[in-house]
């Protein structure tokens, strides 16, 4: 086992090598692509709307813990339910990333609103 980790930037390696290196603790970073930037902008807009008029980066300092946690869960649910698997594939299926062993798992993390913050 190699005690040092390597950070690979825009590495063009086979899916098998990348998977093995990830399993061994190596790190891969890829430059943004238009589809990933669009996903980030979509998430940013949702966060800004959910926490308005607060700055979403500072909302955790201003809101009750339960309300903040619920809001984050709701944003996550909206992102997951509004973006189809095809959008995720556009992000993951760029020429740099192999898709033979890529799985997209979509979950629903939101349950009921905690009774302490229900209207």
N, C-alpha and C positions, 0 to 999 in steps of 0.2 A: 504494500500500500504506500502510495506517495504521500508524504506528510504535507506537501505544498499543493495548494490549489492554483489553477490557472483561470484567468478571465479571458475568454475568447470573444473577440468583437467581430461580428459579421463573418463568422467562420463558415466556410463552405466545405462541410464534411458530410459523409454519408449518414443516413438516419441511424444505422446500427452503431457507428462510432460515436455520434452525438449522444445517443441514449446511454451507451456504456459510460461515457465520460460524465454525463449528468449523474448517473447512479454512483459513480466514484467520487462525486462531490465537486466536479469542475463546474464552472459557470459560463453561460453563453449569453451574450448581449447582442441584440440586433438593432440597427438603426431604425427609426420609425418609418412606416410606410403609410400611404394615404388612408388605407382602411383602418389602421390602428389609431391614427390621429383623429379620424372621424369618430371612432368609439370613445376616445378620451374626451372629445368636445361634447358628445352626447351625455356622457356621465357628468361632466362639469356643469352643463346646463341643468340637469336634473338636480344636482346638489345645490346649485344657486337658487333654484325655484323652491326646493324643500326647506331651505333655511332662511329665505328672505324674511326680513331685511338684513339678517346677519351675514357676515362673511363666512362661508362654509368652512374655511380653514380654521376659524376661531370659534365656531359654534359650540364645540364641546366645552368650552370654558364659560359659555353663557347660558346653556340649557341644563335642565335636570337630566341626570344620567339616563333614566328610563326613556324620556322623550327623545334624547339624542340617539340612543340605541335603536329605538323603534324607527326613527327617521332613516337611519342608515340601512336598516333591514328593508324598509319600504323602497328606498332608492335601489338597493340591490335587486329586489324583486322586479321593479319596473325595468331595469336594465336587462335582466335575464329574460323577462317575458316579452320585451319589445324588440329584442334583437334575435333574429333567426339564426339557425345553425349555419345558413349560407354566409352570413356576415362573419361569423367566427371562422369559417373556412377561408374566406378571403384574407383574413389576417394570418391564419396559420399556413395557408397554402401558397405563400409567396415563394419565389424560386429558391430562396435561401433555406427554407425549412422543409424537410421531408415529411410526408404525411402517412406513410405506411402504417406507423404505429401511433398516430395521433388520435385521441379519443376526445370527444366533446361531451361533457357531462353537464346537463342543465338541471338545476335544483330549484326548489321554491323555499327560501329561508324564512318567509314571513308567515306568522300565524296571526292570532288575534292581538289587537291592541291591548297592552296591559291595563287592567281595570283602574289603576291609579291615574291613568292619563286619558281614559275614554271620556268623550264629551257627554 
